[in-house]
Amino acid sequence: ETGVTQTPRHLVMGMTNKKSLKCEQHLGHNAMYWYKQSAKKPLELMFVYNFKEQTENNSVPSRFSPECPNSSHLFLHLHTLQPEDSALYLCASSRIDSTSGANVLTFGAGSRLTVL
Amino acid sequence: GQNIDQPTEMTATEGAIVQINCTYQTSGFNGLFWYQQHAGEAPTFLSYNVLDGLEEKGRFSSFLSRSKGYSYLLLKELQMKDSASYLCAVRGSNYQLIWGAGTKLIIKP
């Protein structure tokens, strides 16, 4: 148990479907992140939320829509995705203290998404 | 541009020592991280270096040279469970992480 839980672990969807990924942490962290992990590529940061406010959106297509209702929960809403969006989507959390210390990320195990 | 380079794959023998290198070119430097990721699992934090030198933690050590833009992760007394991907990441000037593509380490008996 990593402290960050992601559901579902696996998702297969068609290009016209609408689905959501869920992330939950009870570590008392105040920052949450969505990353995309594709085979043999570096982790791609998608979105960052600090204290429920979105602070980063790394040019992510609008077919990905994040939602952070509170500091413990993070969603990624998916609609009209494309086959190249198939990847592992990782959620992470951390304490906001970027000017000192390690500010270590705690990751969930990811949601494996396949778009047909 | 910003870039993190690490070998794609390495193979080592159980009980031996392996060194995984990471070189980086980033705008600013605020620390370097190593994470371990077993197949199908979450990446987990291994080490953090912000000053030059060697940080030792059990069988794992991490080294940093800021002037050379270079780090390595040293794994001693390799065990089969060390088979995993090892991710190098640098925190740049905006305090966001820049990631390498990871090194897949295969341990053979």
Interface residues (C-beta under 8 A of the other chain):
Chain A: T2 V4 K40 K41 P42 L43 L45 V48 E56 L90 S98 T99 A102 N103 V104 L105 T106 F107 G108 A109 G110
Chain B: I4 T8 N30 G31 F33 Y35 G40 E41 A42 P43 T44 F45 Y48 L87 A89 R91 Y95 Q96 L97 I98 W99 G100 A101 G102
